[in-house]
Amino acid sequence: RVEDPALRRAWRSRIEDHDGTAENEGGIARWLRLADAVGLDRDYVASAEGVLPATRFAVDAYVRFVRDESLLRAVAASLTELFA
């Protein structure tokens, strides 16, 4: 969806922040470590089986939004976490 190579390179850092790199764990791994620390089963958390219906609705709506809207609006929506 992103045609501009410079923007793709910049966006890659956000993917690495979530997924991690060979040298650093990402946010997903840190989230699972937190689940371990509070006594939750890692596989259960990763499965998303216990996600509440309202949460699933909100996430699905967000995914539809970024899929269907312009690239500018999709990127802007994904950056709201930086200002919350």
C-alpha positions in Angstrom: 0.0 0.0 0.0 2.9 2.4 0.7 4.7 3.2 -2.6 7.3 5.7 -1.3 10.5 3.9 -0.4 11.5 6.6 2.2 8.1 6.2 3.9 8.4 2.4 3.9 11.8 2.7 5.5 10.5 5.0 8.2 7.5 2.8 8.8 9.7 -0.2 9.2 10.9 1.2 12.6 7.3 0.9 13.8 7.1 -2.7 12.7 10.4 -3.4 14.5 9.1 -1.7 17.6 6.2 -4.2 17.7 7.8 -7.3 16.3 11.4 -6.8 17.5 14.6 -7.3 15.7 17.4 -9.9 15.9 19.0 -7.8 18.7 15.9 -6.4 20.6 12.6 -7.9 21.6 9.6 -6.0 20.5 6.5 -4.8 22.2 4.6 -8.0 21.6 7.3 -10.0 23.4 7.3 -7.4 26.2 3.5 -7.8 26.5 3.8 -11.6 26.8 6.5 -11.1 29.4 4.1 -8.9 31.4 1.4 -11.6 31.1 3.9 -14.2 32.5 4.8 -11.8 35.3 1.2 -11.4 36.4 0.5 -15.1 36.3 -1.4 -15.4 33.0 -0.9 -18.3 30.6 1.2 -17.0 27.7 -0.5 -19.2 25.1 -3.9 -18.1 26.3 -3.0 -14.4 26.0 -1.4 -14.9 22.6 -4.5 -16.8 21.3 -6.7 -13.7 22.0 -9.3 -16.2 23.1 -10.3 -14.1 26.1 -10.7 -10.8 24.3 -13.9 -9.1 25.4 -16.6 -8.6 22.6 -16.4 -4.8 22.9 -12.6 -4.9 22.5 -12.8 -7.2 19.5 -15.4 -4.8 18.0 -13.1 -1.8 18.5 -10.1 -3.6 17.0 -12.0 -4.9 14.0 -13.4 -1.3 13.4 -9.9 0.1 13.6 -8.5 -2.5 11.1 -11.3 -1.8 8.7 -10.6 1.9 9.0 -6.9 1.7 8.2 -7.6 -0.8 5.4 -10.4 1.3 3.7 -9.3 4.9 4.3 -6.6 6.9 2.6 -3.0 6.2 3.5 -2.7 9.6 5.3 -5.7 8.9 7.5 -4.5 5.3 8.2 -1.1 6.5 9.3 -2.5 9.3 11.4 -4.9 6.9 13.1 -2.0 4.6 13.9 0.0 7.4 15.6 -2.6 8.3 18.1 -0.9 6.1 20.7 2.0 8.5 20.7 -0.2 11.3 22.0 -2.6 9.5 24.4 
